[in-house]
Amino acid sequence: MNIAVLGFKGGVGKTTTAVHLALYLQQRCAAQASTPQVSLLLDADPNRSASRWAERGSPFPVKVLAGDPTMSTPGGFQHTLIDTPARPTPEQLSLLAERCELLLLPCSPDALALDALMLTVNALDRLGAKHYKVLLTLVPPWPNRDGAEARSFLQKTGIPLCHHSIRRTVAFQRAALEGVCVNELPDPRAKQAWSDYVAVGEEILS
């Protein structure tokens, strides 16, 4: 499966999502695979955030390759996660829509992110691309209702939406600084954060 993690706004957990879903698919499928590397994380964002994240870890559990959205994905991998530029060009967006089985759109539950999400969805609709899903990220803890209100709004629009969300936690920032995924941090909040991505990964594969 090729999965592009994309959107028209930065700061909504795009790289974090690509990193952790790549690891989930690596762990989930490695036992049945004939090669140790099942997942590839293609860092197609000019900021190279995923590459720098991986370089800080030794060794990083997922193969990371720097490139751009137009490059062909190397063979030999069962799954490829593509971390895309914050604002892909129409040509890049068209190619990603053609090449990927799933376009995953992370979105935090705030007005600016939701506005950018609607622009992304409109661009995909113009391409005739219907194989996308929104993933709510950076959802604040209860009693804050931003996450629930954003989910209700998206459900009313009829936009495809993942059943599970990613909770906001500082564990993701710490993981990026240490060059690891959150499941490697000795922190109960990190374990909860990892369980969020496991739930999303299982939903994608179901």
N, C-alpha and C positions, 0 to 999 in steps of 0.2 A: 504494500500500500504506500502510495505517495501522499503526504499530507503537507499542505502549505499553511503556515500560521501567518496570517496577514491582517492588515488593517490600515486605515489612513491616519492613525494617531499613535504616537509613541507613548511610553509610560503606562501601558495597560497590561504588562506582563507577557508580551509576545515572546521574548527570548526565554523567559522563565518557563513558559508553556512548552516551547519547542524542546528545551533541554530535558524537562522532566517527562514529557511523553515519549521522547526518544529512549530514555532510560527505562521507562515502564515497558515499552515494546521489546527492548533488548532483554530484560529479565523475563518477561512473559514467554518469549519465543525461543530463547537460547537453548533451552533443554531439548527442544524438538529439532533444532537446526544442526546441519552438518558442519557449520563453521562457527567460530566463537563470536564473530561480529555479525549480528543480525540487523542492527539499526545503524543508519547513517544520519548524522545531523549536518545538513548543508547550510552553512552560514552565508546566506546571500544578502545580508544587511551590511552596507558599507561601514557601519560603525564597528562591525566585527565583535560585538558584545559576546556572542556565544564562543567565539574562538578564544577571546581573552579569559572568559570564565574557565574554559577547559585547560588553558595553559597554566592557570594557577593551581590546578590539581595534578597529582602525580601518583599513578596514572589515572586519566579520566576514563570512566567505564564505557563511554560511547565514542565511536569514531566521529571526529569533527573535521569537515573539509570546508575551507573557505572558497567561495565562488560568487556567482551572480545568478539571478533568477532564470536566465536564459540558457545556462549550461545544462548539458545532459547529465542526468544522475548516473553515477557509476554502477555497473552491474555487481552482482554478488551479495547484495543486501536485500533482505526481505521487506524492510520498511525504511523509508526516507522521510525525515522531517525537514522542512525547509523554513528557515527563519528569514523572512522577507524584509525588504526595505520598508521604512515607515510609510512611504508613499510610493508604491510601485507605479510605473508608467502604464498607460493603457496597453501597450504591447506586452509588457511583463505580466500584467494581470491576465491578459488573454491567454498567454502561454501557460501560466500556472493553472488557470481554469481548465485548459485542455489536457494538461499533463497529470494532474492530481485527481485522485479519487475523492478527496475531502479537502475543502477549504475551511479552516477553523479560524473564527474571528473572535479573538479575545476582546473583552470590553469591560471596563470598570463601571460601576453604577453611579456615574455622575453625568451632568448635562452635556459637558463638552465631549466626553467620550461617546455618549449616545448619539450626539450630532454627527461625529465623525463616522460612527458605525453606520448610520443611515446613508451617508455618502458612499461608503464601501458597498453596502447592499445594493444601492441604486446602480453603481457601476457594474456590479456582477449581474444584476438583472438585465442591463442593457446588452451584456454579452450572451445572455441566455443561459448563464451558469446558475443552476439551482442546487448544486451539491455542496452547499455551505451550511455551517451551523455556528451560532454564536455561543461563546463560552464566557459567562460572567466571572470576572476576576477581581481581586482586591476587594472582596466583599467584607465590609466591616462587621464586627460582632454585634450580636443582639445586646441592647435593645434598639440599636440603630436599624432603621427600616429601609435604608437606601437599596440594599440588595433585593429585598422583596418587592419594592416599588418598581425597580428597573425590570425585574422578571415579569411583573404584571403588565407593564407597558409593552414589553416585547411580545408577550403572549397575545395581547390585543391586536398587535400589528400583523400577527400571523408569521413572523420571521422564525425560521427553525432555530431552536434553542436547546442546548444541552440540558439534561435533567439535573446534572450536578454542577456546582459552582466551586470556585477556588477562594478560600478565605484569605483575608489580609493578615499577614504576619511578618514580623521582622526576620523570621527564620530564613526566608528567601534571600534577603540582603546578605545575611551572614554566610549562607551557602555560596553565593556568588563571590564574596570576598575570599573565601577559603578554597574556591575551586572544586567544590563538591556538590552533590545533590542533597536535598534536605534530609533524605532518609539516612544520611551518614552522620548527621549532627546528633549529639547526645542531649536532646531537648524534647520534652513532651509535645511542645508546640510544633516542632519540626516533624514529628511522627504524624500529627494531625494533618499538617500541610501535605505530606507525602500521600496520606490516605485520600486526600481530595483528588490528586492526580491519578491515583490508582483507580478511583471510581470513574473518572472521566475516560481513562484508557479502556476500562472494561466496557464502558458504554460505546466507545468507538468501534470496538471489535465485535460487539454483540450484533 
